[in-house]
């Protein structure tokens, strides 16, 4: 799963795109953790 995410990150050409994707992933992970808690 981590390797797949790494491959996706390599496709981004700008830091802005990378930061937006990172923020989206972290937000999704946080929501999933809250649902599991």
VMD Tcl script that draws the C-alpha trace (Angstrom):
set ca {
  {0.00 0.00 0.00}
  {2.82 2.39 0.88}
  {4.68 1.57 -2.34}
  {1.55 2.30 -4.37}
  {1.21 5.67 -2.66}
  {4.88 6.35 -3.36}
  {4.33 5.65 -7.05}
  {1.42 8.11 -7.09}
  {3.51 10.81 -5.41}
  {6.21 10.46 -8.09}
  {3.65 11.48 -10.72}
  {3.14 14.96 -9.27}
  {5.10 17.66 -11.08}
  {4.69 20.46 -8.55}
  {5.08 20.76 -4.80}
  {1.62 22.31 -4.61}
  {-0.01 19.19 -6.06}
  {2.02 17.04 -3.67}
  {1.01 19.10 -0.65}
  {-2.67 19.05 -1.62}
  {-2.60 15.26 -2.07}
  {-0.77 14.81 1.22}
  {-3.33 16.97 3.05}
  {-6.19 15.00 1.48}
  {-4.67 11.67 2.49}
  {-4.00 12.81 6.04}
  {-7.55 14.18 6.37}
  {-9.01 10.90 5.10}
  {-6.84 8.89 7.48}
  {-7.90 11.07 10.41}
  {-11.57 10.55 9.58}
  {-11.07 6.78 9.33}
  {-9.32 6.73 12.71}
  {-12.20 8.69 14.28}
  {-14.71 6.18 12.87}
  {-12.71 3.27 14.31}
  {-12.28 4.87 17.74}
}
mol new
graphics top color blue
foreach p $ca { graphics top sphere $p radius 0.5 }
foreach p [lrange $ca 0 end-1] q [lrange $ca 1 end] { graphics top cylinder $p $q radius 0.2 }
display resetview
